[in-house]
Amino acid sequence: MKFKSLLVLAPAFPDKLNRDSEGVFVKEQVNYLKKYFSEIHVIAPNTIWRKHLKKKNYEDYNWDNVKVHYPIIANLPVPYLPDSCKGLWLDRQTKKILEFLSVENISFDLIHAHYTWYPGAVAVKIKEKLNVPVVVTEPTSITLNKALEKNDPYFIKTWSQCDAVIRVNNKDVPKIREFNKNTVGIPYGYDDEIFCPMDKEACRQKESLPGDMKIVLSVGSLDKVKGQKYLIEAMREIVNKRKDVLCLIVGSGTLKNQLQKMITEFELENFVMLKGFVFHERLPTLMNSCDFFVLPSLSEGNPTVMFEALGCGLPFLGTKVGGIPEVIISEDYGYIFDSADSGRLSQAMHLALNREWNKKAIIDYAKKFSKKNIAEQIISVYESIEQK
């Protein structure tokens, strides 16, 4: 491959100590791409607002041949503005990033931007200035659908002017391919060196979890789109029939109090626990403590936690949204069900609880989605640009 230096643009990226889960999937991907380049620069712009109010005063750091930068950019704090303001916001963001690249003397011959808006939009403007090819990964679900519904000019321009688009599922590829023929479906996948089988009993002891219960895990922000209310409703049905099931819901968000109220009203305090935010490096232990994973989302791109759960050997129960049906292609790996339907979810959970799963088969299947294999697919996309 002729490309030797890669610039990665992302709206967020974990710091050296991995104190934040935002952008962790990008960091894991970079870790597997780095062997293909002499140097990778990651830019995750910060703002004064983010630095002081959210206490995300991250310091630049290096690992191996990767250099991570958090330039402070004086711009409006959020890029989600009325369309009439987006152009000015984008011009200023691009100008400041170009200035940073110049001052730091950062050179590169390929840009990989994660998210169309705003990193992808910035990347294609940098391309206009520096004539450097651009690849954009689009992982969102609701944002993508809204952009397509209203023919968002910033999304369409970005896709049309970049050299390749990576969508995290295959379902949406034809929609984006209307604007860029070089669009492919590649999920983020999972790191099989981190999310791998571990001793269940030891993991439960480490997490102070009971050894005599069936344990169900769900991980996601406590927001309406993640559908945890349907999981709690399903647990009420489960507990009516058996008392040996514990459901752990990991994540933080605006619905915490509402979900806790449901748990109390349904008298599920001994069967459903809101675990709050958990650092990403703790998830493998939690997953290996459990019997299966549930994600009752109303909308998804292609959830990373699905691949991570499969990598630990957990059957995955998920809704028929985004790329989930593309992955759970057999009941050997889990079950899929309609979203917003606690009855169907309860039925799937009953089946999962009463079944002996072939853990090895699940892990073997998951390997095709390992970061190593995903990195090879991404390199193929880069090589397709070289051949143009």
N, C-alpha and C positions, 0 to 999 in steps of 0.2 A: 504494500500500500504506500502510495507516494505521500499521503498526508502524514506529517511528522509531529505537528503541534495542534492541540485541540483547545478551543475555548468553549467552556460550558456556561451557559446563562441559566440561572434558576431564581425564582422569587424568594426561596429560602433554602438553607443548607445547614446541616448540623455543625456545631462547633467541634473543637478538638476533643472535648470530653463527651460528645454526643448527648448534651443536656436537653436537646429538643428533638422531637420526632419529625418535625416539618422537614421535608426534603430528604428523609433518610433513604428513600428508594433511589433517589438520584445519586447519593453518596455511594450506595452499594453498587450501582451500575458503574460509576466512575472507577471504583476499585477494581473492577474486572476489565474495564477498557484500557486502563493505564499501561498494560504491557504492550499494547499496540502502538504506543506513541512515545516519543522521546520526552515530551512534556505536555502536561494538561494544566490549564489555568481555569479555576472555577470562580465566577463572579456572582455573588448573591448580594445585591445592593441593599443597604440599610437606609433608614431615614432617621432624622433627629427624633421624630415622634416614637418610632419603634424602639430606638435606643434607650430613651429615657422613660417612657410610659410602660413599655413592655419589658424593660430591663434586659434587652437583647443587645448588650454591648460586646459583641463577639470580637475576638482578636484574630487577625490573619494567622494561618498556620500552614505547614507543609507536611506531607507524608509521601515517602518515596519520591516519585517524579510529579506529584500533584501539588499545586499551590492554590490555596483557597484565600479569596479576598472578599472583604465586607466593606466596600467603599460607602461612606456616608454621603447621601445625595439629598440636597435641599430641594425637595419637590413636594407637592401635595401628598399627604401621608398614604392615601389609598388610590390605586389606579382604577377603581370601579366608579367611574364618573359618567355624567351624561355624555352622550355622543358628541355634543357640541364642544365639550372640554377635552375630549380624549386626544385630539390632534396636538394641542398645545402641551399636554402632559407628556405625550410620547416623544415629541421633539425635545423637550427639556431632559427627559430621562436618557434619551439616546446621546444627546450632546454631552451630558455629564459622564456617561460611561466611556464615550470616545476620548474625552479629556483624561479620564483615569487611565485608560489604556496607553495613551501617549506619554503621560507623566511617568508611569511605571515601566515604560518601554516593553510592553507585553506584545509579543508577535505570535501569530497563529495562522494556520492555513485552512481551518475548518471550524465552523461554529455549530454546536448542538444546543438548541434552546429547549427548555422544558416548560410547557404550556404555551399555547398560541398567544394569548393575552396574559401578561404583557411581554415576557421575554422573547417570544417568537417575533412579535411586531418590532421590537428593538433590533433583533438580529437581522431582519431583512433591511432595515434602514442602515445598519452598519455595512451590510453587503453592498448597498448602493454607493457608499463612500469608499469602501476598501476592496470591493470586488472579490469577496471571500464567500465560498459556498456555505449554505445554511441547511441544517436538518432540524425539524421541529417535531418534538414528541407532544401529543395532545392526550392527556390522561383524564380529563373531566367528563362528567356525564350531564348534569343539569345545565352547566354553562355551555357545553357544546350544543346541546339540543336547542337552547335559546338562541344561540348564534346562528344556527342553521335555519330556524324558524323565521328569523327577521333578516336573514341575509346580511349579517353584521359585516360592514365593509372592512373592518380591521382584521377580522378572521379571514375573510375571503382574500384580501390583498396579501396577507401573510402566507397563506397556503399557495396562492398563485405564484408568488415571487420567490419562495424558498425552493431548494433543489430536491427535497424529499420530505414527506410527512410520515411519521410513525404514529399510528393509532394503537392504543393498548388492547383493542379487540378487533376481530375481523368483521363483526356485524356492521360497524360504522364506516368501514373502509370505502365502500362504493359512494357514500355521501360526500366524503372529502375528495375522492378521486375525480369528481366532477370539476374540481378546481386545480388539482395537481395529479397527473397520471402516475407519478412516482410516489404513490401512497401505499404503505404496507401495514399489516397488523402484527405487532410484536408486543407482548405484555412486558411489564417490568420484571415479572418473575420473582425469584426469592434466592437468598444466599444459603445454599445447602451446607455450607461449612458452619453456619450458625443455627439454622432451623433444621435440626436433624433429630433422630430418635434418642431419647434419654430414659433412664430408669424412672418409671412412674412413681414408685413408692418413695424414692429419694427426692423427687421433685415435689411431691405432696408434703413431705416433711419440711422441706425448705420453705414452702409457701404456707405452712401451717394449715393445710387442708385435710379434711377427714379421709381416712383410708377406706371407709366402709360405704361410701356414697358413689353413685354415678355422677360425674361432674361434666357439665356443659359449659362451654366458653363462647362468649361473643365479644368482639373487639371493634370499637368504632366510636366516633364522636356522638355525644348524646344529643342528636338533632333529629328532627322529624323524618328526614330522608333515610335515616339508618333503621327505622322501624322497630326500635326496641319495645315499644308498647305492645306490639303483636307477639313478641317473645314472652313478655310478662303474662299476657292473656293466655298464651299457649301453656305456660308453666302452671297456671291455675288448673287447667284441664289435666295436665300430667299429675299434679299433686293430688287431685281427686281420686286417682287410681293407684298411685304408689308414693311412698314417702322417702324413697332412697335416692332422690335426685336433687342436686344442687346446681344452680345456674349462676355463673359469674359473668357480670357485664362490666367490661373494662372500657374506660373512656371518660372524658369530661365534656361538658357542654351545657347549653341553656335549658335542657329538659331534665336536669338532674332532680330538681324538687318535684316536678310533675311525675316522673317515673317512680321516685321514692314514695310518693303519695299512693300511687297504684299498688305498689308492693304492700304497703301498710293496709290499704282498704281490702285487698285480696287475702290478707293474713298470710303472706308469703315470706315474712322476715327470716324464717329458718331455711328457706329454699331458694331465694333470689338475693344476690348481694351486688350492690353497685361498688365496684372496686376503685373507681376514680381513675385518674391518669396514671399510667404505668410506663416507665422508660422502656424503650424498644428492646434494649438488651435483656430485659427481664422476661419478655414474651416467650422465648423458647422454653423456659422453665415452666411457665404457666400452661403453655400448650401441652407440654408433656405430662402435666398433672391431670389432664382432662381426657374424657372418653370420646367426645366429638365436638365439632365447632359449628355454630349457627350464625349466619349473617342474614337478617330479615329485611334487607334494604329495599327501598322503593325505587332506587335508581343507583347505578354503578357504571364505572368505566370497565375496569377489570381489577377487582380488589386484590392488592398485594397480600392481605392477610389470608386469602384463600390459598395461595400457593405456599405460604409459610406453614399453614395448618397441615396441608397435604404433605409437605416436606417432613413434618414431625410424625406423620403416619395417622393423622386424625381424619376420620370421615368428615366431609364438609356438607352442611345443609344450607342451601342458599336459594334465593328467589330467581325467577326467570327474567333477570334484567342484565343489561350490558353483556359482558363476555362470559358470565358465569355458565350459561348453557353450553358454551363452546369448550369449557374445561371439564365440567362434570358431565361427561358423555356416557357414563355407565354408572349403574347403581353399585358397582364395586367400589366407587370412590365417594359416594354420598347420594343425596337426594336433592332435587330442585322442586320448587312449588311456587304457586302464584303469590305475588307480593300483596301485602295488606290483607292477608287471610290467615288469622290465627288458628282457625280450624284445620286447614291444610298443614300448617306448620306443626300443630300438635300431633297430627297423624304421622308426619315424617319423623318427629322426635320419638314417638312410640316405636316405630319400626327400627330406628337407630339404636334405641335402648335395648331392644330385644334380640339384637343380631350380633353374631360373632363376626367381626371384621377381619379381613386379611390385611394386617398392617404393612407387611412387606410389599404387597401388591400396590398399595397406595403410595408408599415411598418410591418404589421403582417407577411408577407412573409420573410422580412429581418431578423426577430428575430431568425430564425433558424441558421443564420450565426453570431450571437452575440458572443463576446469573451467568455462569460460564457459557452455557448454550445460548442464552439471550444475547450475550456480548458478541458471540460469533455471528448471530443474525444481524446485529446492528453494524458490525464491520462490513457485512455484505452490502448493506445500504450505502455506507460510505464508499465502497468500491464501485457501486453502480454510478455514483456521481463522478468518480474519476474517469469513467469510460465515456462520459458525455462529450 
